[in-house]
Amino acid sequence: DIDVVDGDGKLLADISGDGGSAAETALLTQTLTGERITDVLVEDREDTTEVSITSAAPIASVRGNILGAVQMSLKVDDDFLRPYALEAGLAAYRNR
């Protein structure tokens, strides 16, 4: 997921099309103060918990004026973890 907002926090681009979560929106708003942030977001959904790794940074002019912000996140789900689980399983198998 990649989101871009202008200096007023208005969404300019949403690559995933999901509109972002409340936690991602709060992160972008905080980034508009000039702060760079990397975090792990944990959000409870209807019957599951979603975990994502996210990072946000301000977009500034050469004079230092904050023009907007960009936020990128990646969900930590089964598809993300599968290669690592497979590798861990193979390592455990090899070490028997």
JORADA-V492228 format. One record per helix or strand of 2 or more residues. SS is the DSSP state (a for helix, b for strand). FROM is the first residue (numbers start at 0). TO is the last residue. Records with the same first field share a line. If there is no record, write none. Layout:
BEGIN
SS: FROM-TO / FROM-TO
END
This chain:
BEGIN
b: 1-5 / 10-13 / 36-43 / 48-59 / 65-74
a: 21-30 / 77-93
END
